Amino acid sequence: MELCKKEISPNVIYDILDDGEEESEELIKKYEKFNLQYFINCNVKDVSCCPTAGCEYFFFYNPETDNKFYCSSCKER
């Protein structure tokens, strides 16, 4: 059995998830959170998350130039 390896564009996924039902918005939020986490996991050398518990803010990090941290979401330093 051969598995399909064709990529599905985000637009197609949004069309499938947004079926007009009440649960659609929640499914879209779950998809976006999963997609963001996947992006972060694939870019661990360049991306960091806010160390504040419960804050989901992430940012691009360059250890050579970034020596101070300020979270624009939760305002922690």
N, C-alpha and C positions, 0 to 999 in steps of 0.2 A: 504494500500500500504506500503510495507516494503522498507526501504532505504538501499542501499548497504553501508556497513561500512568497506569494505576492503581497506587497505592502498595501495597506488600506489607508487612504488619506483621512486626515482628521475630519474633513467635510463630510465624508461618507459616514463616519462614526457618529457625528452630530446628527445627521439626517436620520440614522437608525434610532438613536437614543431619544430624539425629540419627536415623539409620536403623538403629542398633544395630550398625553395623560399627565396626571398630577405628579407621578413619580419621575417624570422626565427630567425635571430640574435637578433632583437629587442624583439621578444616574449621571447626568452631565457633570455635576460637581465631583462625583467619585472618579469619573474618567479623567477630569482635569487634574485632580490631586495625584492620581496614579501616574499620569503622564509627566507631571512635574517631578515626582519622586524618581521616575525612571531617568529623566534628564539629569537630575542631580547625581544619581548613582553612576551615570556614564561620564560625568565630568568632575569626579571627586578631587582632582588636582587643582581645578580652577574655581570650584564653587564651595561655599561654606554656608552653614546654617547658623542662625542666631543661637547662642548658647543659653538663652533664657528659656526656662521650662514653659511649654505651652505656646511659644512664639514660633510661627511657621515661616518667618522671613528668611530668605536666602540671598546671597550676594556673591558676586565674582570677587575673588581674593587673589592678590598678588603679594606674596611675603616680602618681596624686594621693595615695594613701594607703600604697602598698606601696613602701617604700624599702630594705628588706632582703630578702634571699632566703635561705631555708633549705629544702633538699629533704628531705622526710620519708622519701623512699625510699632515696636514696644517702647522705644526711646531709651533703651538701656545702653550704657557705655562700657 
